[in-house]
Amino acid sequence: MKQNRNNQITKVSIVGIGANALLAAFKVVVGLLSNSVAVLLDAVNNVTDALSSAITIIGVKLAGRKPDSKHPFGYGRVEYFSAIIVAGIIFAAGVSSMVESVKAIIHPEQTSFTWVSVMVIIVAIVGKLILGRYFQISGKSLNSDALVASGLEASYDAVLSAATLLSAAVSMLWDINIDGYIGVVISAFIIKTGIETLLDPLGKVVGKRVQGDLATAIKSTDE
């Protein structure tokens, strides 16, 4: 049963790596052609997502190791640490993005979006919504904090991509550059997601109180 769970988590993570790599490639092309820092930061966000999925796979593999003399209770908590690493990557990406966005505000450059680039962003939004939902459903059914965290982050990405779409629309319709400001919003969301993603697995490693239903079930086994 445990091996099957690990295999399922690995498969979901591989799907995430492929989807995020594809989205990142599209966004890099759009960002470079349109000279948009917001779109490029959105692409960086997809790269961190792909890296997060890779770390999840490694964490699951390590957590699946059998108990030994040094670790008689097994390696299950390694999954919590993989979720913490994912959170750290997300947070670091957010801080780096914030710096670049502030630079874009201080020294703005002209953007040049086209309808083709707008369509790519719309496809990216839909793709991230689907991927986020897939991760969250899979993470809850497989009881994987790392997958749930990736799903939450992917859902936020869809909102952030919508912000880049707004930047493109404003640029095309009124020739106003709000790219750096949109980048700041994106960066703030990334940082917020990193902090939120960190709290749950960190609490479990430290030893937070279990839920009421679980505590009742444990007590009943002692009676």
C-alpha positions as CSV (number, residue, x, y, z in Angstrom):
1,M,0.0,0.0,0.0
2,K,2.8,2.4,1.0
3,Q,4.7,1.6,-2.2
4,N,1.7,2.2,-4.3
5,R,1.1,5.6,-2.6
6,N,4.7,6.6,-3.3
7,N,4.4,5.6,-6.9
8,Q,1.2,7.7,-7.3
9,I,2.9,10.7,-5.7
10,T,5.8,10.3,-8.1
11,K,3.5,10.1,-11.1
12,V,1.6,13.2,-10.1
13,S,4.9,15.1,-9.5
14,I,6.3,14.0,-13.0
15,V,3.1,15.4,-14.6
16,G,3.8,18.7,-12.7
17,I,7.4,18.9,-13.8
18,G,6.4,18.4,-17.5
19,A,3.5,20.9,-17.3
20,N,5.5,23.6,-15.5
21,A,8.5,23.2,-17.8
22,L,6.2,23.7,-20.8
23,L,4.5,26.7,-19.3
24,A,7.8,28.2,-18.3
25,A,9.1,27.9,-21.9
26,F,6.1,29.6,-23.3
27,K,6.3,32.4,-20.8
28,V,10.0,33.0,-21.4
29,V,9.4,33.4,-25.1
30,V,6.5,35.8,-24.5
31,G,8.4,37.7,-21.8
32,L,11.5,38.2,-24.0
33,L,9.4,39.2,-27.1
34,S,7.3,41.6,-25.1
35,N,10.1,42.8,-22.9
36,S,7.9,42.1,-19.8
37,V,9.5,41.6,-16.4
38,A,6.1,40.4,-15.0
39,V,5.8,37.6,-17.6
40,L,9.5,36.6,-17.1
41,L,9.0,36.4,-13.3
42,D,5.9,34.3,-13.9
43,A,8.1,32.0,-15.9
44,V,10.6,31.8,-13.0
45,N,7.7,30.9,-10.8
46,N,6.9,27.9,-13.1
47,V,10.6,26.8,-12.9
48,T,10.4,26.8,-9.1
49,D,7.2,24.7,-9.4
50,A,9.0,22.2,-11.5
51,L,11.9,22.1,-9.1
52,S,9.4,21.7,-6.2
53,S,7.9,18.6,-7.9
54,A,11.4,17.1,-8.4
55,I,12.1,17.6,-4.7
56,T,8.8,16.0,-3.8
57,I,9.8,12.9,-5.8
58,I,13.2,12.7,-4.0
59,G,11.4,13.2,-0.6
60,V,9.0,10.4,-1.3
61,K,11.7,8.1,-2.4
62,L,13.7,8.7,0.8
63,A,10.6,8.5,3.0
64,G,9.8,5.1,1.5
65,R,12.9,3.5,2.9
66,K,12.4,0.7,5.4
67,P,13.1,1.2,9.1
68,D,16.6,0.3,10.3
69,S,18.6,0.2,13.5
70,K,19.3,3.9,13.4
71,H,15.7,4.9,12.5
72,P,13.4,2.2,13.9
73,F,10.3,4.3,13.1
74,G,11.2,4.6,9.4
75,Y,11.8,7.7,7.3
76,G,8.3,9.0,6.9
77,R,9.0,12.5,8.2
78,V,11.4,13.1,5.3
79,E,8.3,14.1,3.4
80,Y,7.7,17.0,5.8
81,F,11.3,18.2,5.2
82,S,10.7,18.0,1.4
83,A,7.7,20.3,1.8
84,I,9.8,22.7,3.9
85,I,12.4,22.8,1.2
86,V,9.7,23.5,-1.4
87,A,8.5,26.4,0.8
88,G,12.0,27.7,1.0
89,I,12.4,27.7,-2.7
90,I,9.1,29.5,-3.2
91,F,10.0,32.1,-0.6
92,A,13.5,32.7,-2.1
93,A,11.9,33.1,-5.6
94,G,9.5,35.6,-4.2
95,V,12.2,37.8,-2.6
96,S,14.3,37.7,-5.8
97,S,11.3,38.6,-7.9
98,M,10.5,41.5,-5.6
99,V,14.0,42.9,-6.1
100,E,13.7,42.7,-9.9
101,S,10.2,44.2,-9.8
102,V,11.3,47.2,-7.8
103,K,14.1,47.7,-10.3
104,A,11.6,47.7,-13.1
105,I,9.6,50.4,-11.4
106,I,12.6,52.6,-10.8
107,H,13.9,52.0,-14.4
108,P,10.8,51.1,-16.5
109,E,11.2,49.8,-20.0
110,Q,8.7,49.9,-22.8
111,T,6.6,46.7,-23.2
112,S,5.2,45.4,-26.5
113,F,2.5,42.8,-26.1
114,T,0.7,41.2,-29.1
115,W,-2.5,39.3,-29.3
116,V,-0.5,36.1,-29.7
117,S,1.3,36.7,-26.4
118,V,-2.1,37.5,-24.7
119,M,-3.5,34.1,-25.9
120,V,-0.4,32.3,-24.5
121,I,-1.0,34.0,-21.1
122,I,-4.7,32.9,-21.2
123,V,-3.7,29.3,-21.9
124,A,-1.2,29.5,-19.1
125,I,-3.9,30.6,-16.7
126,V,-6.3,27.8,-17.6
127,G,-3.4,25.3,-17.5
128,K,-2.4,26.4,-14.0
129,L,-5.9,26.2,-12.7
130,I,-6.2,22.6,-13.9
131,L,-2.8,21.6,-12.6
132,G,-3.5,23.2,-9.2
133,R,-6.7,21.4,-8.8
134,Y,-5.1,18.1,-9.9
135,F,-2.3,18.5,-7.4
136,Q,-4.6,19.4,-4.5
137,I,-7.0,16.5,-5.1
138,S,-4.2,14.1,-5.5
139,G,-2.4,15.5,-2.5
140,K,-5.4,15.1,-0.2
141,S,-6.2,11.6,-1.4
142,L,-2.6,10.5,-1.0
143,N,-2.1,12.5,2.3
144,S,0.9,14.3,0.8
145,D,1.7,17.8,2.2
146,A,4.2,18.4,-0.5
147,L,1.6,17.8,-3.3
148,V,-1.1,19.9,-1.5
149,A,1.5,22.7,-1.2
150,S,2.3,22.5,-4.9
151,G,-1.4,22.6,-5.7
152,L,-1.9,25.7,-3.6
153,E,1.1,27.4,-5.2
154,A,-0.2,26.4,-8.7
155,S,-3.6,27.9,-8.0
156,Y,-1.9,31.2,-6.9
157,D,0.1,31.1,-10.1
158,A,-3.2,31.3,-12.1
159,V,-4.1,34.5,-10.2
160,L,-0.6,35.9,-10.9
161,S,-0.8,35.0,-14.6
162,A,-4.1,36.9,-14.6
163,A,-2.2,39.9,-13.2
164,T,0.3,39.7,-16.1
165,L,-2.7,39.5,-18.5
166,L,-4.0,42.8,-16.9
167,S,-0.6,44.3,-17.5
168,A,-0.7,43.3,-21.1
169,A,-4.2,44.7,-21.6
170,V,-3.3,48.0,-20.0
171,S,-0.2,48.2,-22.2
172,M,-2.0,47.4,-25.4
173,L,-5.1,49.6,-24.8
174,W,-3.6,52.7,-23.2
175,D,0.1,52.3,-23.7
176,I,0.7,52.5,-19.9
177,N,3.5,50.5,-18.4
178,I,2.4,48.9,-15.1
179,D,4.7,45.9,-15.5
180,G,6.9,46.6,-12.5
181,Y,3.9,47.1,-10.2
182,I,2.3,43.9,-11.4
183,G,5.7,42.2,-10.7
184,V,5.5,43.5,-7.1
185,V,2.1,42.0,-6.6
186,I,3.3,38.7,-8.1
187,S,6.3,38.7,-5.8
188,A,4.2,39.5,-2.7
189,F,1.9,36.5,-3.5
190,I,4.9,34.2,-4.0
191,I,6.4,35.3,-0.6
192,K,3.0,34.8,1.1
193,T,2.6,31.3,-0.5
194,G,6.1,30.4,0.7
195,I,5.3,31.3,4.3
196,E,2.0,29.5,4.3
197,T,3.5,26.4,2.7
198,L,6.1,26.4,5.4
199,L,3.8,26.5,8.4
200,D,2.0,23.2,8.1
201,P,4.9,20.8,7.6
202,L,7.0,22.7,10.1
203,G,4.2,22.3,12.7
204,K,4.1,18.6,12.1
205,V,7.9,18.3,12.5
206,V,7.9,20.2,15.7
207,G,4.9,18.2,16.9
208,K,1.7,20.1,16.7
209,R,-1.5,18.9,18.3
210,V,-3.4,16.3,16.3
211,Q,-7.0,16.8,15.2
212,G,-9.8,15.8,17.5
213,D,-11.0,12.8,15.4
214,L,-7.5,11.3,15.3
215,A,-7.0,11.9,19.0
216,T,-10.3,10.1,19.8
217,A,-9.3,7.2,17.5
218,I,-5.9,6.8,19.2
219,K,-7.5,6.9,22.7
220,S,-10.0,4.2,21.7
221,T,-7.2,1.8,20.8
222,D,-5.9,2.0,24.4
223,E,-9.3,1.1,25.9
